[in-house]
């Protein structure tokens, strides 16, 4: 993060009271704990399922079940139960119940509450930077988790069994779920009531805008479900015989590039507008994904995917900031929920389809579908919302 970003963060915390400052730190810390676990779980999951005999379609079914159940329970249940069963039906049910995250993205009931809580603590001028830092912390923790995904190979070199080494990572995932829960427990009860009170959650004058955004974000998430990180790792395992250690290193750098794109996105959003930043960073990343599908060379593929990583997530803090900006403060929690839940459901449909397509003669088809649909989403977003400005752009 640039020095100016550190200065802005310090200035923002200085303006907050002591209790509010502690709340922000707790939210950031909980995000970091989740991100670290998600970072290695998204890579370990397909490696583990391949090891116990699953095919790409079955792995896609598990990813779909995980996303469908993302708002249902905690990380702890998954971390304890996944290593205990090896049948498709049982693993799909546990993934549904336990919300293991095959995407490394933000899913679950905590997301709308976190977004609304952070938005209430930032001015219009600082809002995008606050969400950029939130995303930066998450992405850096995901990068660290991705690097930790190489740990099973290290354990095997010391004599551990391959399946046992992979299972150990799920228990570590459970422990991180407890760490995150502890940070959430530090938030004051009064704030939780404020965020979930009926008068603070009903959509009112912004209903039509939120519904249109939710529909477009759902298209984007449906497209992204074809290339969730677990399935991208699976594609690299299957097509190029990439080792777990090599995949771990690649996804580490991929997530580092993503992390440092967030402060850049905040600056671009301030200069060019939030919608323009979302659209014109997203389209080149989708082109890189489509080109990667056709390349037979691993080095070229990894280079294209790294460029994509540096661009594809710039819409995350800008998108969240935009939603929080174009609704009234009382509608923020409802708006965050209304845009987040359909996204989770839409992204849950495509992993099973992607798994089936990965078993065909042209395994790169999910990448092409994802890229094309995302370009359609970007152009639709630009056409529909280019004239609806947040307060800081008016």
Secondary structure, 3 states (H helix, E strand, C coil): CCHHHHHHHHHHHHHCCHHHHHHHHHHHHHHHHHHHHHHHHHHHHHHHHHHCCCCHHHHHHHHHHHHHCCCCCCHHHHHHHHHHCCCHHHHHHHHHHHCCCCCCCCCCCHHHHHHHHHHHCCCHHHHHHHHHHHHHHHHHHHHHHHHHCCHHHHHHHCCCCHHHHHHHHHHHHHHHHHHHHHHHHCCCHHHHHHHHCHHHCCCCCCHHHHHHHHHHHHHHHHHHHHHCHHHHHHHHHHHHCCCHHHHHHHHHHHHHHHHHHHHHHHHHHHHHCHHHHHHHHHHHHHHHHHHHHHCCCHHHHHHHHHHHHHHHCHHHHHHHHHHHHCCCHHHHHHHHHHHHHHHHHHHHHHHHHHHHHHCCCCCCHHHHHHHHHHHHHHHHHHHHHCCCCCHHHC
